[in-house]
Amino acid sequence: MFDAQSIHLKALDSADLDRLQGVLNMICRESGQPLRTPATQEIAALLIRLYRHGVTDEDKLLSVSRLALAQRQIDNTTSSASDSVRQLEAE
């Protein structure tokens, strides 16, 4: 019998991957991001982790993906602003 831990370690089948691909495609369309960017790859990895941990509801996967992408964009903006301030301080 499988325990809860080993169930999460099973390989995803083609139906699982198709579902995840659909979610990722929707995120890419909404954000205007191509599939092969670092941000999109991070979201794809997040989706796989969530799915393997039992989050299979498409709406929940979309919500978490949107939040993760928004957080990444905020982090990038904050980082860019911090870099600009450091450059100005150095001058």
C-alpha positions as CSV (number, residue, x, y, z in Angstrom):
1,M,0.0,0.0,0.0
2,F,1.2,3.5,-0.8
3,D,1.6,6.0,2.0
4,A,0.9,9.7,1.5
5,Q,4.6,10.5,0.8
6,S,5.1,7.9,-1.9
7,I,1.9,9.0,-3.7
8,H,3.4,12.4,-4.4
9,L,6.5,10.8,-5.8
10,K,4.8,9.0,-8.6
11,A,5.4,10.1,-12.1
12,L,2.8,12.4,-13.7
13,D,0.9,10.8,-16.6
14,S,0.1,12.4,-19.9
15,A,-3.3,13.6,-18.7
16,D,-1.7,15.3,-15.7
17,L,0.9,17.0,-18.0
18,D,-1.8,18.1,-20.4
19,R,-3.7,19.7,-17.5
20,L,-0.6,21.5,-16.3
21,Q,0.3,22.6,-19.8
22,G,-3.2,24.1,-20.2
23,V,-2.8,26.1,-16.9
24,L,0.7,27.3,-18.0
25,N,-0.6,28.3,-21.5
26,M,-3.3,30.3,-19.8
27,I,-0.8,32.1,-17.6
28,C,1.4,32.8,-20.6
29,R,-1.5,34.3,-22.5
30,E,-2.6,36.4,-19.6
31,S,0.8,37.7,-18.9
32,G,2.1,38.0,-22.4
33,Q,5.1,35.9,-21.4
34,P,6.5,33.3,-23.9
35,L,6.7,29.7,-22.7
36,R,10.5,29.7,-22.7
37,T,11.4,32.4,-20.2
38,P,12.9,31.9,-16.8
39,A,9.8,33.3,-15.2
40,T,7.6,30.8,-17.1
41,Q,9.9,27.9,-16.2
42,E,9.7,28.8,-12.5
43,I,5.9,28.8,-12.8
44,A,6.0,25.4,-14.5
45,A,8.2,24.0,-11.8
46,L,5.8,25.4,-9.2
47,L,2.8,23.9,-10.9
48,I,4.4,20.5,-11.0
49,R,5.3,20.7,-7.3
50,L,1.8,21.8,-6.3
51,Y,0.2,19.1,-8.5
52,R,2.4,16.4,-6.9
53,H,1.3,17.6,-3.5
54,G,-2.3,17.2,-4.3
55,V,-3.3,20.6,-5.6
56,T,-5.1,19.5,-8.8
57,D,-7.9,22.1,-9.0
58,E,-7.3,24.2,-12.1
59,D,-8.7,27.4,-10.5
60,K,-6.3,27.0,-7.5
61,L,-3.4,26.3,-9.8
62,L,-4.2,29.4,-11.8
63,S,-4.5,31.6,-8.7
64,V,-1.2,30.4,-7.2
65,S,0.5,30.8,-10.6
66,R,-0.8,34.4,-11.0
67,L,0.3,35.3,-7.5
68,A,3.8,33.8,-8.0
69,L,4.2,35.7,-11.3
70,A,3.0,38.9,-9.7
71,Q,5.4,38.4,-6.8
72,R,8.3,37.7,-9.2
73,Q,7.5,40.9,-11.1
74,I,7.4,42.9,-7.8
75,D,10.7,41.4,-6.8
76,N,12.2,42.3,-10.1
77,T,10.9,45.9,-9.9
78,T,12.1,46.3,-6.3
79,S,15.5,44.9,-7.3
80,S,15.8,47.2,-10.3
81,A,14.8,50.2,-8.1
82,S,17.4,49.2,-5.5
83,D,20.1,48.9,-8.2
84,S,19.2,52.4,-9.5
85,V,19.5,53.9,-6.0
86,R,22.8,52.2,-5.4
87,Q,24.1,53.6,-8.7
88,L,23.0,57.1,-7.8
89,E,24.6,56.8,-4.4
90,A,27.8,55.7,-6.0
91,E,28.0,58.7,-8.3
